[in-house]
Amino acid sequence: SYELTRKDRLYKNIEKMQHAKGAKHFDFIPQTFVMPMDFRELCSSHYRNKGPWIVKPVASSRGRGIYIVNSPDQVPLEETLVVAKYIDNPLLVAGHKCDLRLYVL
């Protein structure tokens, strides 16, 4: 469960599957980076596609510690964080963002 429930490990596993099986089969998540290791890639991506990024602690839940930045310089590099392209028009249920997690073994 560690590999699926921590945001950093989940993304790295999806990234492995994108390389192994093709990105078109795993295009359901926005562009994502794990800080501080992927900071350079985040900067390159940001300067190609400006816009907001969502920053999330890797092992937190219920929205705690999540915030939005407009530039990579606003992302702290002292701790492991996941930074993803912010989705401007997300699916809302009764006015609230939601996610559906289905784990299959």
N, C-alpha and C positions, 0 to 999 in steps of 0.2 A: 504493500500500500504506500510505502514511502516514495516509490518511484512515480506514483500517480497523484498523490495528494500534496506534495510540495510543488509550488509553482515553478521553481527553477528546474527540477528534475522532470516534471511533466513536459515542459517546453523542450528540453534537451532530447527526451524520448520521441516527441513528435518530430523534431528536426532530424533525428536518425531515420525515422520512417519516411520522411520526405525524400531523403537521399536514397534510401533503399527501394522505395516503391513508386517514387514520382511525386513531385510537389502538388500536382493537380488533385491527387487523392487526399491530400492533407492540407487543404487551403482554407480551413474553417477557423483559423486563428489569425489575428493581425500580426504584422511584423513584430517580432519580440526579441529582446536582448537580455542577457544576464549580466548584471554589473558586479564587480568592476571589470571582469574579463572581456566583455564585448563593447567597452566604451568607444573604441575607435570606430567600430562598425556602426554604432548608434550615431556618432557624429557624422559619418559619411552619409548615412541614410537621411538624417535630419536635414543636411544641406541640399540633398536632392529633392526631398519631399517635406517641406516645412509644415508645421502644424503641431497640435498638442500631443503629448505623450502621457500615458498613465503609468505611475510608479507604484509597485506593490511589494511589500515584504514577502519573502519566499515562504515563510511558515506561519502566516497569520490567517485569521478567518473573519467572516462577517464584516468585511470592509474596513477593518481596523488598519490604520497606517497607510491607507491608499490616498494618493493625491495626484494632481495634474501639474505638469510642467510644460513650458513652451520652448525650452532649449536644453540641450544636454548639460550645459554648465550648472543647471539647477539640480542635477541628480547627484546626491552624495555618493562618494566612492569608498567610504569607510566600511560599508557593510554589503552583504549580498542582497541584491534587489532585482526584481524583474521589471523591465521597462518595455511597454508595448505601445504601438500606435493607437491613439485614442479613436474609438469609433464614434463619429459625430451623431449618427442617427441609429442608436441601438434598439433592439426589440424590447419593448416595455410591456409589462403585465400590470394592469391597474396603476400605471404611472411609475412603476419601479423596475429598475434593471434586474435581470434574472439570469440564471444559467441552469442548464440541465446537465447533470453528470451521470453518465451511464457507464459503469465499469463492466467489462466483459472479459471473462477468462476462458 
